[in-house]
Amino acid sequence: MTRRQNRAFVVLDLPSRVPELIVFARAALVAATNNPLLPNPRPPLATIEAAIVALQNAEVDKETRTRGTAAVRDVAESKLRAVMRAYGSYVQDQADADPDHAQTIIASSGFRARKASSRKKLPFTAEPGEISGTVDLWVKAPSKRAMYHWQWRVVGAANWNRAPNTMQADTTIAGLPVGQYVEFCFRVVTKTGEGDWSEPITVLVK
């Protein structure tokens, strides 16, 4: 029987303040550049960059308090918001086309993702470690006696890399490529046997 996938949704809540909007849009532009999970982005990246630059310039001009500059800034802001919503819709289309990797696709785009069903706390979390090139992983332990298998791969790579097994429900993986989006997953081994590999989660390694 095929396991039903929960659809992952792009969170389109853009920052309300202009400086934060510009930072967000710029980060999304960097994430989309040469991203193998987001081929032929819509709008084109050149359009997104032009909208960012236009808003940056308009925001600088507004600070001079010259008559009419506020209205120009407002138009540029509306344009960038429309462009980013369109890009978010494109990311959603890509995620819907590949539900097995939807969370990874959305995370690699610069947007956040949410699942249709989110009443249960995610059993698996990850975040960059204190040392560059490391990521800390935590799992909600299903049993007092269990072994944890871990693996990782750079987003877009075909093969997974195995990390050392642990008897604890957490680990730190080192030697990861800095500046790359990396997927992580785990499985639990108990006295009843091996569990399935988890859904992958994605972290930008710092």
N, C-alpha and C positions, 0 to 999 in steps of 0.2 A: 504494500500500500504506500502510495506517495505521501510524504509528510507535507501538510499544508503550511505554506509560508505566510507569515505575517507581513503585510505590505509595509515598506518603510517609506515615510513621507519626508520631503524636504521642508525644513522649518524656514518660512519666508519672512519671519519677523526681522526687518532691517533696523539698524540703530536709528534712534529718533533724532539725534544731534548730528549736524553736518560733519564735524571732524571725525567722529566715530564711524559715520557712514563711509567716508573716504577711506579710512583705514581698513574697514571691512572689505570694501570693494577692491582695494589694492591687493589685499591678501588673497581674495578669491581669484583675482586675475593671475597672481603668481601660481596658485594651486592649479589653475586650468592650463597653464602654459606647458606644452609638451606632455600632457597627462594622457597616458595610453587608455585610460578608462573613459575619457571624454573626447572622442574624436569629433572633429568638425563642429566645435561648439557654436551655439546660437544664443545671442547674436555673436558675430565674429569677435575675437579677442581685441581686434583693432577698434571696434565700435565701443567695447567696454572701456578700453583705455582712453579713448577720446572723450567719453562722457565723464570719466574721472578727472582728467586734466581740465576739462571745461568747468567743472564744479570747483576744483582747486583754485583756478584763476578767478572765478567769479566770487569765491569766498574772500580772497585777498582783496579784490576790488571793493567789496562791500565794506571792509574795514576802513576804507578811506572816507566813508559816509557821503560819498558823492551821490547826488540825486540820480535815482534810477538804478543804482547798482544792486540794491536789495531785490528789486523785481527780477533783474537778470539772474541773480543768485538763486532765487526761488524757482525760476524756470529750469536752470541747470540741475538743481536738486531733484526736481520732478522727473527730469529726463534720466538721471542716473538711477533713481528708484525704479523707473519703468524698465530700464535696461537690465538691472539686477533681478527684477522679478521674472523677466523673460529668460534670463540665464538660469534662474532657479527652476523654471518650468522645463527647460531643456534637460537639466540634471535629473529632474523627476522622470522624464521620458526614458533616459538612459537607465535609471534604477529600475523602472517598471519592466524594461526589456530584459533584465538579468536579475530576477528576484533573489537568487542565491547569493549574489554579491552586492545587493542594493545598499546595505549599510556602508560597505567599503567605498562604493562609488560616490555616495553622498558625502562621506567624510573627506574623500580626496578632493572634493570640489570647493571646499571652504565653507559650505553650509553645514548646519547641524541636521540630524535626522531624528525622527520619532517614529515609533511603531504604532500601528492601529490599535493594538492591545498592549497596554503598558501598566496593568494593575500589579503585576509581579515585578519585584526588583530584579534587575539584571544580575545573574549569578557570577558574571565575569567582568572585571574592570582592569584598565591599564592606564598608565600615565608615565611620562618621561621621568627617568631617575635623576637623582642629584648629580650624578657623574655623566658627562657628555657621552653619547653613544649607548646609553643603557635605558631600559624600560622596566618598570616594576609592574608585576601582574598579581592579581588577587582573585581567588575563586571562593564562592560560598561553599564551604565543605559539606558534602552530602553524607559523610560518615566519619566517625572518629578514627577508623583505620582505613586508609586509602593511599594509593600512590597516584601521582599526577604526572602525565606526559604533556610536554610543551613543544610547540613548534612555531616557526615564524617564516615569513618570506616578504620580500619587497613587493609592493603592489604592482601587479602586472607580470610578475615572475611565474614560471610554470611550476617549479618545484619548491617544496617546503624544506626548511632546515630544522633538524631536531635539536632541541636544547636538553640539558640534563634533566632527568626525572627527579622529582622531589617527593618526600613523604609529608611535606607541609603544603597547605593550600595557597602558597604564595611563592614567588621567585623573582629574581632579577636577571634579565638577560642582557649580557654585555657584548661589545664588539659589533654593534649595529651600525648601519650606514647613516651618518649624520645628515640631516636635511632631506631624508627620504621618508615617504609614507610606507609603513611596515604593518603587515597583518599578523595577528597572533591568534592561536587557538589552543585548546587543551582537551584532554580526555581524562576521565577518572577510572582507575582500576581498583576494584574492591574484591572481596572474597567471592562475589557472584560473577566476576569476569570484567572484561573491558567495556567501558561505555563508548558511545559515539563521540567523534570529534565535535567540539562546540562550533557554533557560528563564529566566524572570524570577526575580530574587532581591529580597528585601524588606529595607529598613533603616528604622529609626526615626530621622528626621532630628533632630539636636540643635542 
